[in-house]
Amino acid sequence: MSRPNFDALRELHDCANDRLHIHSPTIQQALVNHQQERWVHEISESALRILDVCSSTKDGILIVKQQLQDLQSTIRRTTVGGETGFESKLAAYRLYRKKLRKEMVKWLQSLKGMKKKKKKKKKAIMESDRVSVVVDDNLMAVGNVLGEVRETTISIVDSLKSLLSIPRTKCGSSLGLKLMRMSNQGSVCELGYDEKTFEAVEMAIDDIGFELDCIFRRLIQTRVSLLNILSPAT
């Protein structure tokens, strides 16, 4: 999967949110006259579903980062001859990593399942002769942007899922740890674990976290605007 154009998406999402804000009175009036609240509810719920995935992913990133930092600190202590708890911390990292990857599969399925629903909503709008042009322009724009946001979120979760498979031991995880326990000459670095590897993974995760945070903030603004538009109509 190619890297999304995050800058373009941020600009597009900002424009969509601005349109919701500027045209909200006109959209509200059109909703009252033409009874299109259900479609706006569905757009709002789509934004909420993406928000939930972003929030869960952000929480997972925080835990992974803490574990990576602990592993790096342990490697530094090992290098200077101090006591190490590397094996237990690595085991904890692997356990959480495995659990998080399973959760990510569920999140990806949820996001990908939104595509069919989006097509049905779009068809329903196009078949309605009573929807005003203003509502079509603005709400359809928001719906399209959320589709782009959804695809980008899928790409981000996929990228994080791949990052969580790094690093691997050079000689196999279980065998490597057994050899380290049996030999005084064994070292963390010899097993394929070094501070630079963990640093690289952490930096990549930081980049993912930054983009997720940008998406999260804009999605909150989108959902608040949609709920404000719906308030007088409900």
Salt bridges, closest charged atoms under 4 A:
ASP7 OD1 - ARG10 NH2 2.19
ASP14 OD1 - ARG218 NE 2.92
GLU42 OE2 - ARG38 NE 3.69
GLU45 OE2 - ARG223 NH1 3.71
GLU87 OE2 - ARG181 NH1 2.33
GLU103 OE2 - LYS106 NZ 3.68
GLU151 OE2 - ARG150 NH2 2.80
GLU195 OE2 - ARG76 NH1 2.43
ASP206 OD1 - LYS65 NZ 2.69
GLU211 OE1 - ARG10 NH1 2.60
ASP213 OD1 - LYS58 NZ 2.98
ASP213 OD2 - ARG217 NH1 2.54
